[in-house]
């Protein structure tokens, strides 16, 4: 189990947004995730659809020494979505430092809770308060990795030195040195200023900088208002894509290659099984979904890969068309199966000669043809017929007519 703290004493740097949406992305990739809201302002709690009226117990009840208020960590876990749980926060958490001030292990309180309980999660994500006090110290002590979200503002690097200093203090005092990674957030590619700030941040952090950049995106704000991770609200938005990319980068940093290996297996199965099926055909999606289910892969990841393969097939088809492929179209909205047969395929009905049904009721395919003259017909639900859109036709040896195509 990996523990990641999201920390920056500067407000407005998308710290809570990162905590929520990184968790959602990891969950979408099949990882089981627990978010711990360690901020008394409870923004992550509210951002996941919970309010003061629904939060009866919180992380305060896990950490307190008051026997009347204390609860187990399991008592305080709230299910949010598939693979995603939350331990919420509330304002009582701000009193915890005073309550534990005489305990020697006070700064390791959260670490002890996480390490001593047999939590069955792949990742624990801790949303820290925007300060460098007692609660943040607890979060840094508990973390394997610390992600520092940094927005593209003139004050972005102010105070980061103090955070790094606190991490150095933890290293000296208790020999704990979590990995530190900076994350560029609220990046607006339309402005030169954002690019200038990004370059400065990269220069400052060097190899500690994550490659993923979180772009400014209205879907992230809409998701916060809706109380869900952006991957649930709009999986095709830049906000969702960026956080999926961030999750994948962290999985790679943690040496987790299982996801990529499984995705590669699905890709091979998809390409092998449906290589001859045009992506616009409903059979393509049906076959892809079946393979994905058999592989027990996260639906979002498979869906994205299916789209990528479909686009690749379309691009390959376009390249083939440019190289000499010829389109065949027929308008048969009520047909169940349509094939094109002719001199070019020995008049053979096969998967390669099958047309794909489009949304407007038309059927189409592209067939590479060398220069020459070709006879052909359409086979519609077993019935052979000429191309009504092509006026060129010639009588064949059977006394009927074939359509003629000259390339």
DOSETOR-869521 format. One record per residue (C-alpha): x, y, z. Coordinates in Angstrom, 1 decimal, padded with zeros to 4 digits. Example, Ala and Ser with C-alpha at 12.3 -4.5 7.8 and 13.67 -1.06 7.14 Angstrom:
% DOSETOR-869521
<node east="012.3" north="-004.5" up="007.8"/>
<node east="013.7" north="-001.1" up="007.1"/>
% end
This chain:
% DOSETOR-869521
<node east="000.0" north="000.0" up="000.0"/>
<node east="001.3" north="003.4" up="-001.0"/>
<node east="000.5" north="006.6" up="000.9"/>
<node east="000.6" north="010.0" up="-000.9"/>
<node east="000.2" north="013.3" up="000.8"/>
<node east="-000.9" north="016.3" up="-001.3"/>
<node east="000.7" north="019.4" up="000.4"/>
<node east="001.4" north="023.0" up="-000.2"/>
<node east="000.9" north="025.8" up="002.4"/>
<node east="-000.1" north="028.2" up="-000.4"/>
<node east="-003.9" north="028.3" up="-001.0"/>
<node east="-005.4" north="028.2" up="-004.5"/>
<node east="-002.9" north="025.8" up="-006.0"/>
<node east="-005.4" north="023.0" up="-006.7"/>
<node east="-004.3" north="020.9" up="-003.8"/>
<node east="-007.7" north="019.5" up="-002.9"/>
<node east="-008.6" north="019.3" up="-006.6"/>
<node east="-005.5" north="017.1" up="-007.1"/>
<node east="-006.3" north="014.9" up="-004.1"/>
<node east="-009.9" north="014.2" up="-005.3"/>
<node east="-009.2" north="013.7" up="-009.0"/>
<node east="-005.9" north="011.8" up="-008.6"/>
<node east="-007.9" north="009.4" up="-006.3"/>
<node east="-010.7" north="009.2" up="-008.9"/>
<node east="-008.2" north="008.5" up="-011.7"/>
<node east="-006.5" north="005.8" up="-009.7"/>
<node east="-009.8" north="004.2" up="-009.0"/>
<node east="-010.8" north="004.4" up="-012.6"/>
<node east="-007.6" north="002.5" up="-013.4"/>
<node east="-008.7" north="-000.3" up="-011.1"/>
<node east="-006.8" north="000.7" up="-008.0"/>
<node east="-008.5" north="000.7" up="-004.6"/>
<node east="-008.1" north="004.1" up="-003.1"/>
<node east="-008.8" north="005.7" up="000.3"/>
<node east="-008.9" north="009.5" up="000.6"/>
<node east="-008.2" north="011.0" up="004.1"/>
<node east="-009.3" north="014.6" up="004.4"/>
<node east="-006.9" north="016.0" up="006.9"/>
<node east="-008.0" north="019.6" up="006.4"/>
<node east="-010.4" north="021.1" up="009.0"/>
<node east="-012.0" north="023.1" up="006.3"/>
<node east="-013.1" north="019.7" up="004.8"/>
<node east="-012.9" north="020.8" up="001.2"/>
<node east="-012.2" north="017.3" up="000.0"/>
<node east="-015.2" north="016.0" up="002.0"/>
<node east="-017.5" north="018.6" up="000.4"/>
<node east="-015.9" north="018.0" up="-003.0"/>
<node east="-017.0" north="014.4" up="-002.8"/>
<node east="-020.6" north="015.2" up="-002.1"/>
<node east="-020.7" north="015.2" up="001.7"/>
<node east="-021.8" north="018.1" up="003.8"/>
<node east="-021.8" north="018.9" up="007.5"/>
<node east="-025.2" north="017.3" up="007.7"/>
<node east="-023.9" north="014.0" up="006.5"/>
<node east="-020.6" north="013.9" up="008.4"/>
<node east="-021.2" north="012.5" up="011.9"/>
<node east="-017.8" north="010.9" up="012.2"/>
<node east="-014.5" north="012.0" up="010.7"/>
<node east="-010.7" north="011.5" up="010.8"/>
<node east="-010.9" north="013.4" up="014.1"/>
<node east="-012.6" north="010.5" up="015.7"/>
<node east="-009.8" north="008.2" up="014.5"/>
<node east="-007.0" north="010.4" up="015.9"/>
<node east="-008.5" north="011.7" up="019.1"/>
<node east="-007.7" north="010.2" up="022.5"/>
<node east="-011.1" north="011.1" up="024.0"/>
<node east="-012.7" north="007.7" up="024.7"/>
<node east="-016.2" north="009.1" up="024.3"/>
<node east="-015.4" north="010.3" up="020.8"/>
<node east="-012.9" north="007.8" up="019.6"/>
<node east="-013.8" north="005.4" up="016.7"/>
<node east="-011.9" north="002.8" up="014.7"/>
<node east="-010.7" north="003.7" up="011.3"/>
<node east="-013.2" north="001.3" up="009.8"/>
<node east="-016.0" north="003.1" up="011.5"/>
<node east="-015.2" north="006.3" up="009.7"/>
<node east="-014.7" north="005.0" up="006.2"/>
<node east="-017.4" north="006.2" up="003.8"/>
<node east="-017.9" north="004.6" up="000.4"/>
<node east="-017.9" north="007.2" up="-002.4"/>
<node east="-017.7" north="005.2" up="-005.7"/>
<node east="-016.3" north="001.9" up="-007.0"/>
<node east="-012.8" north="001.5" up="-005.7"/>
<node east="-013.0" north="004.9" up="-003.9"/>
<node east="-013.5" north="005.5" up="-000.2"/>
<node east="-013.2" north="008.5" up="002.0"/>
<node east="-012.5" north="009.3" up="005.7"/>
<node east="-014.1" north="012.8" up="005.9"/>
<node east="-013.1" north="015.8" up="008.0"/>
<node east="-014.8" north="018.5" up="010.0"/>
<node east="-013.9" north="021.5" up="012.0"/>
<node east="-013.2" north="019.5" up="015.2"/>
<node east="-009.9" north="018.4" up="013.6"/>
<node east="-008.5" north="021.9" up="014.3"/>
<node east="-008.6" north="021.1" up="018.1"/>
<node east="-006.5" north="017.9" up="017.8"/>
<node east="-003.1" north="019.6" up="018.2"/>
<node east="-004.0" north="021.1" up="021.6"/>
<node east="-005.5" north="017.7" up="022.6"/>
<node east="-002.4" north="015.8" up="021.8"/>
<node east="000.2" north="018.4" up="022.8"/>
<node east="001.6" north="016.3" up="025.7"/>
<node east="002.0" north="013.1" up="023.7"/>
<node east="005.5" north="012.2" up="022.5"/>
<node east="004.1" north="010.4" up="019.4"/>
<node east="001.7" north="013.1" up="018.5"/>
<node east="003.3" north="013.8" up="015.1"/>
<node east="003.2" north="010.1" up="014.2"/>
<node east="-000.5" north="009.7" up="015.1"/>
<node east="-001.7" north="009.3" up="011.6"/>
<node east="001.2" north="007.2" up="010.6"/>
<node east="000.5" north="004.7" up="013.4"/>
<node east="-003.2" north="004.5" up="012.4"/>
<node east="-002.3" north="003.7" up="008.8"/>
<node east="000.5" north="001.3" up="009.6"/>
<node east="-001.2" north="-000.6" up="012.4"/>
<node east="-004.5" north="-001.2" up="010.7"/>
<node east="-004.7" north="-003.8" up="008.0"/>
<node east="-006.2" north="-001.5" up="005.3"/>
<node east="-006.8" north="-003.2" up="002.1"/>
<node east="-006.1" north="-000.3" up="-000.3"/>
<node east="-003.6" north="000.1" up="-003.1"/>
<node east="-003.3" north="003.9" up="-002.3"/>
<node east="-004.1" north="006.2" up="000.6"/>
<node east="-004.3" north="009.8" up="-000.5"/>
<node east="-004.1" north="012.5" up="002.2"/>
<node east="-005.4" north="016.0" up="001.5"/>
<node east="-003.4" north="018.3" up="003.8"/>
<node east="-004.5" north="021.7" up="005.2"/>
<node east="-002.9" north="024.8" up="003.5"/>
<node east="-000.4" north="025.3" up="006.4"/>
<node east="002.7" north="023.7" up="007.8"/>
<node east="001.4" north="022.9" up="011.2"/>
<node east="000.7" north="019.8" up="013.3"/>
<node east="-001.7" north="018.2" up="010.9"/>
<node east="000.6" north="018.6" up="007.8"/>
<node east="003.5" north="017.2" up="009.8"/>
<node east="001.4" north="014.1" up="010.5"/>
<node east="000.6" north="013.8" up="006.9"/>
<node east="004.2" north="014.1" up="005.8"/>
<node east="005.3" north="011.6" up="008.4"/>
<node east="002.7" north="009.1" up="007.1"/>
<node east="003.6" north="009.5" up="003.4"/>
<node east="005.7" north="007.5" up="001.1"/>
<node east="005.4" north="010.2" up="-001.5"/>
<node east="004.6" north="013.9" up="-001.2"/>
<node east="003.1" north="015.7" up="-004.2"/>
<node east="003.4" north="019.5" up="-004.1"/>
<node east="000.8" north="021.1" up="-006.5"/>
<node east="002.2" north="024.4" up="-007.8"/>
<node east="000.0" north="026.8" up="-009.8"/>
<node east="001.2" north="029.2" up="-012.5"/>
<node east="001.3" north="032.3" up="-010.4"/>
<node east="004.0" north="034.8" up="-009.2"/>
<node east="003.7" north="033.4" up="-005.7"/>
<node east="003.8" north="029.7" up="-006.7"/>
<node east="007.3" north="029.0" up="-005.3"/>
<node east="006.8" north="031.1" up="-002.1"/>
<node east="006.8" north="028.9" up="000.9"/>
<node east="007.8" north="025.8" up="-001.0"/>
<node east="011.3" north="026.1" up="000.7"/>
<node east="009.6" north="025.9" up="004.1"/>
<node east="007.8" north="022.7" up="003.1"/>
<node east="011.0" north="021.2" up="001.9"/>
<node east="012.6" north="022.3" up="005.2"/>
<node east="009.9" north="020.5" up="007.1"/>
<node east="010.6" north="017.3" up="005.1"/>
<node east="014.3" north="017.7" up="005.9"/>
<node east="013.5" north="018.0" up="009.6"/>
<node east="011.4" north="014.8" up="009.5"/>
<node east="014.3" north="013.1" up="007.8"/>
<node east="016.7" north="014.2" up="010.6"/>
<node east="014.5" north="013.6" up="013.5"/>
<node east="012.8" north="010.3" up="012.7"/>
<node east="014.8" north="009.1" up="009.7"/>
<node east="011.8" north="009.3" up="007.4"/>
<node east="012.4" north="010.6" up="003.9"/>
<node east="009.3" north="010.5" up="001.6"/>
<node east="009.8" north="011.0" up="-002.1"/>
<node east="008.9" north="014.5" up="-003.2"/>
<node east="007.4" north="015.3" up="-006.5"/>
<node east="006.2" north="018.7" up="-007.8"/>
<node east="003.1" north="018.9" up="-010.0"/>
<node east="002.3" north="021.8" up="-012.3"/>
<node east="-001.4" north="022.8" up="-012.0"/>
<node east="-003.8" north="025.4" up="-013.4"/>
<node east="-001.7" north="025.6" up="-016.5"/>
<node east="-003.2" north="027.8" up="-019.3"/>
<node east="-001.4" north="026.9" up="-022.6"/>
<node east="-002.8" north="030.0" up="-024.2"/>
<node east="-000.6" north="032.4" up="-022.2"/>
<node east="003.1" north="032.9" up="-022.5"/>
<node east="003.1" north="033.7" up="-018.8"/>
<node east="002.0" north="030.2" up="-017.9"/>
<node east="004.8" north="028.7" up="-020.0"/>
<node east="007.3" north="031.1" up="-018.4"/>
<node east="006.2" north="030.0" up="-014.9"/>
<node east="006.3" north="026.4" up="-015.9"/>
<node east="009.9" north="026.7" up="-017.0"/>
<node east="010.9" north="028.4" up="-013.8"/>
<node east="009.2" north="025.6" up="-011.7"/>
<node east="010.9" north="022.9" up="-013.8"/>
<node east="014.3" north="024.7" up="-013.3"/>
<node east="013.7" north="024.8" up="-009.5"/>
<node east="012.6" north="021.2" up="-009.0"/>
<node east="014.5" north="019.5" up="-011.9"/>
<node east="014.3" north="015.7" up="-011.6"/>
<node east="011.7" north="016.1" up="-008.8"/>
<node east="009.2" north="017.5" up="-011.3"/>
<node east="006.4" north="015.3" up="-012.5"/>
<node east="006.0" north="015.2" up="-016.3"/>
<node east="002.3" north="015.5" up="-016.2"/>
<node east="000.9" north="019.0" up="-016.3"/>
<node east="-002.7" north="019.7" up="-015.1"/>
<node east="-004.3" north="022.2" up="-017.5"/>
<node east="-006.9" north="024.6" up="-016.4"/>
<node east="-010.3" north="023.1" up="-017.3"/>
<node east="-013.9" north="024.1" up="-016.5"/>
<node east="-014.8" north="020.4" up="-016.1"/>
<node east="-012.8" north="020.3" up="-012.8"/>
<node east="-014.9" north="023.1" up="-011.4"/>
<node east="-018.1" north="021.4" up="-012.6"/>
<node east="-017.0" north="018.2" up="-011.0"/>
<node east="-016.3" north="019.9" up="-007.7"/>
<node east="-019.8" north="021.4" up="-007.7"/>
<node east="-021.3" north="018.0" up="-008.6"/>
<node east="-019.4" north="016.3" up="-005.7"/>
<node east="-017.7" north="013.7" up="-007.9"/>
<node east="-014.2" north="013.2" up="-009.4"/>
<node east="-013.9" north="014.6" up="-012.9"/>
<node east="-013.5" north="011.1" up="-014.4"/>
<node east="-017.1" north="010.4" up="-013.3"/>
<node east="-018.5" north="013.7" up="-014.6"/>
<node east="-016.7" north="014.0" up="-018.0"/>
<node east="-014.1" north="011.3" up="-018.8"/>
<node east="-013.3" north="013.0" up="-022.1"/>
<node east="-012.4" north="016.4" up="-020.7"/>
<node east="-008.9" north="017.6" up="-020.4"/>
<node east="-009.2" north="017.5" up="-016.6"/>
<node east="-010.0" north="013.8" up="-016.7"/>
<node east="-007.3" north="013.1" up="-019.3"/>
<node east="-004.6" north="015.0" up="-017.3"/>
<node east="-005.4" north="013.2" up="-014.0"/>
<node east="-005.5" north="009.8" up="-015.7"/>
<node east="-002.0" north="010.7" up="-017.1"/>
<node east="-000.9" north="011.7" up="-013.6"/>
<node east="-002.2" north="008.4" up="-012.1"/>
<node east="-000.4" north="006.4" up="-014.8"/>
<node east="002.9" north="008.3" up="-014.2"/>
<node east="002.7" north="007.5" up="-010.5"/>
<node east="002.0" north="003.9" up="-011.2"/>
<node east="005.1" north="003.7" up="-013.4"/>
<node east="007.1" north="005.5" up="-010.7"/>
<node east="005.9" north="002.9" up="-008.2"/>
<node east="007.0" north="000.1" up="-010.5"/>
<node east="003.4" north="-001.0" up="-011.1"/>
<node east="003.4" north="-002.4" up="-014.6"/>
<node east="000.4" north="-004.8" up="-014.1"/>
<node east="-002.0" north="-002.3" up="-015.6"/>
<node east="000.1" north="-001.6" up="-018.7"/>
<node east="000.7" north="-005.3" up="-019.2"/>
<node east="-003.0" north="-006.1" up="-019.0"/>
<node east="-003.8" north="-003.3" up="-021.3"/>
<node east="-001.3" north="-004.6" up="-023.8"/>
<node east="-002.9" north="-008.0" up="-023.6"/>
<node east="-006.3" north="-006.5" up="-024.4"/>
<node east="-004.9" north="-004.5" up="-027.3"/>
<node east="-003.5" north="-007.7" up="-028.8"/>
<node east="-006.8" north="-009.4" up="-028.4"/>
<node east="-008.7" north="-006.5" up="-029.9"/>
<node east="-006.4" north="-006.2" up="-032.9"/>
<node east="-006.4" north="-010.0" up="-033.5"/>
<node east="-010.1" north="-010.5" up="-033.1"/>
<node east="-011.6" north="-007.5" up="-034.8"/>
<node east="-009.0" north="-006.4" up="-037.2"/>
<node east="-011.3" north="-007.0" up="-040.2"/>
<node east="-014.3" north="-005.3" up="-038.6"/>
<node east="-014.7" north="-001.6" up="-039.4"/>
<node east="-014.7" north="000.6" up="-036.2"/>
<node east="-018.0" north="002.3" up="-037.1"/>
<node east="-019.8" north="-001.1" up="-037.0"/>
<node east="-021.6" north="-001.9" up="-033.8"/>
<node east="-020.0" north="-005.3" up="-033.8"/>
<node east="-016.7" north="-003.6" up="-033.2"/>
<node east="-017.8" north="-002.1" up="-030.0"/>
<node east="-019.6" north="-005.2" up="-028.9"/>
<node east="-016.6" north="-007.4" up="-029.5"/>
<node east="-014.3" north="-005.0" up="-027.8"/>
<node east="-016.5" north="-004.8" up="-024.7"/>
<node east="-016.6" north="-008.6" up="-024.5"/>
<node east="-012.8" north="-008.8" up="-024.7"/>
<node east="-012.5" north="-006.1" up="-022.1"/>
<node east="-014.9" north="-007.9" up="-019.7"/>
<node east="-013.0" north="-011.2" up="-020.2"/>
<node east="-009.7" north="-009.4" up="-019.3"/>
<node east="-011.3" north="-007.8" up="-016.2"/>
<node east="-009.8" north="-004.4" up="-017.0"/>
<node east="-011.2" north="-001.0" up="-015.8"/>
<node east="-013.9" north="000.1" up="-018.1"/>
<node east="-012.5" north="003.7" up="-018.6"/>
<node east="-009.1" north="002.4" up="-019.6"/>
<node east="-010.5" north="-000.1" up="-022.0"/>
<node east="-012.9" north="002.4" up="-023.5"/>
<node east="-010.1" north="004.8" up="-024.1"/>
<node east="-008.0" north="002.1" up="-025.8"/>
<node east="-011.0" north="001.0" up="-027.9"/>
<node east="-011.3" north="004.6" up="-029.2"/>
<node east="-007.6" north="004.8" up="-029.9"/>
<node east="-007.7" north="001.6" up="-031.9"/>
<node east="-010.8" north="002.8" up="-033.8"/>
<node east="-009.0" north="006.1" up="-034.6"/>
<node east="-005.9" north="004.2" up="-035.7"/>
<node east="-008.1" north="001.9" up="-038.0"/>
<node east="-009.8" north="005.0" up="-039.5"/>
<node east="-006.4" north="006.6" up="-040.1"/>
<node east="-005.1" north="003.4" up="-041.7"/>
<node east="-008.2" north="003.3" up="-043.8"/>
<node east="-007.7" north="006.9" up="-045.0"/>
<node east="-004.0" north="006.1" up="-045.9"/>
<node east="-005.2" north="003.0" up="-047.8"/>
<node east="-007.7" north="005.1" up="-049.6"/>
<node east="-005.1" north="007.6" up="-050.6"/>
<node east="-002.9" north="004.7" up="-051.9"/>
<node east="-005.6" north="003.4" up="-054.3"/>
<node east="-008.6" north="002.2" up="-052.2"/>
<node east="-012.0" north="002.8" up="-053.6"/>
<node east="-015.2" north="003.4" up="-051.6"/>
<node east="-018.3" north="001.4" up="-052.1"/>
<node east="-021.7" north="002.8" up="-050.8"/>
<node east="-025.2" north="001.5" up="-050.8"/>
<node east="-028.3" north="002.9" up="-049.2"/>
<node east="-030.1" north="000.0" up="-047.5"/>
<node east="-031.4" north="001.2" up="-044.1"/>
<node east="-033.5" north="-002.0" up="-043.5"/>
<node east="-030.7" north="-004.5" up="-044.5"/>
<node east="-029.1" north="-006.8" up="-042.0"/>
<node east="-026.0" north="-007.7" up="-044.0"/>
<node east="-024.4" north="-006.2" up="-047.1"/>
<node east="-021.4" north="-007.4" up="-049.0"/>
<node east="-019.6" north="-006.2" up="-052.2"/>
<node east="-018.3" north="-008.9" up="-054.5"/>
<node east="-016.6" north="-008.8" up="-057.9"/>
<node east="-013.5" north="-009.5" up="-060.0"/>
<node east="-011.3" north="-008.0" up="-057.3"/>
<node east="-012.2" north="-010.7" up="-054.7"/>
<node east="-013.2" north="-013.6" up="-056.9"/>
<node east="-016.9" north="-012.9" up="-056.2"/>
<node east="-016.4" north="-014.2" up="-052.6"/>
<node east="-018.5" north="-013.3" up="-049.7"/>
<node east="-016.3" north="-012.9" up="-046.6"/>
<node east="-015.6" north="-010.7" up="-043.6"/>
<node east="-013.3" north="-008.6" up="-045.8"/>
<node east="-016.1" north="-007.9" up="-048.3"/>
<node east="-018.6" north="-007.0" up="-045.7"/>
<node east="-019.8" north="-003.3" up="-045.6"/>
<node east="-020.3" north="-001.4" up="-042.4"/>
<node east="-023.6" north="000.1" up="-041.5"/>
<node east="-023.5" north="003.9" up="-040.9"/>
<node east="-025.9" north="005.9" up="-038.7"/>
<node east="-027.8" north="007.3" up="-041.7"/>
<node east="-028.8" north="003.8" up="-042.9"/>
<node east="-026.1" north="003.6" up="-045.5"/>
<node east="-023.5" north="000.9" up="-045.8"/>
<node east="-019.9" north="001.5" up="-046.8"/>
<node east="-016.4" north="000.0" up="-047.1"/>
<node east="-013.1" north="000.8" up="-048.9"/>
<node east="-011.3" north="-001.8" up="-051.0"/>
<node east="-007.8" north="-001.3" up="-052.4"/>
<node east="-007.8" north="-001.7" up="-056.2"/>
<node east="-005.0" north="-001.7" up="-058.8"/>
<node east="-005.7" north="000.3" up="-062.0"/>
<node east="-008.1" north="-001.6" up="-064.3"/>
<node east="-011.7" north="-002.4" up="-065.0"/>
<node east="-013.8" north="-004.3" up="-062.5"/>
<node east="-017.2" north="-006.0" up="-062.5"/>
<node east="-019.1" north="-006.0" up="-059.1"/>
<node east="-022.4" north="-006.4" up="-057.3"/>
<node east="-023.8" north="-005.9" up="-053.9"/>
<node east="-025.2" north="-008.9" up="-051.9"/>
<node east="-028.0" north="-007.6" up="-049.6"/>
<node east="-029.3" north="-010.1" up="-047.2"/>
<node east="-028.5" north="-012.9" up="-049.7"/>
<node east="-029.9" north="-011.1" up="-052.8"/>
<node east="-027.5" north="-010.1" up="-055.5"/>
<node east="-028.1" north="-006.6" up="-057.1"/>
<node east="-026.2" north="-004.0" up="-059.1"/>
<node east="-025.1" north="-000.6" up="-057.8"/>
<node east="-028.1" north="001.7" up="-058.3"/>
<node east="-025.9" north="004.7" up="-057.9"/>
<node east="-023.6" north="003.6" up="-060.7"/>
<node east="-024.9" north="004.0" up="-064.3"/>
<node east="-022.1" north="002.0" up="-065.8"/>
<node east="-023.1" north="-001.6" up="-066.2"/>
<node east="-022.5" north="-004.6" up="-068.6"/>
<node east="-024.4" north="-007.8" up="-069.3"/>
<node east="-022.7" north="-010.9" up="-068.0"/>
<node east="-022.6" north="-014.5" up="-069.2"/>
<node east="-025.7" north="-015.3" up="-067.2"/>
<node east="-027.9" north="-012.8" up="-069.0"/>
<node east="-028.0" north="-010.4" up="-066.0"/>
<node east="-026.0" north="-007.2" up="-065.5"/>
<node east="-022.9" north="-006.3" up="-063.4"/>
<node east="-021.9" north="-002.8" up="-062.3"/>
<node east="-018.7" north="-001.6" up="-063.8"/>
<node east="-015.9" north="000.3" up="-062.0"/>
<node east="-012.9" north="001.7" up="-063.8"/>
<node east="-009.8" north="002.6" up="-061.7"/>
% end
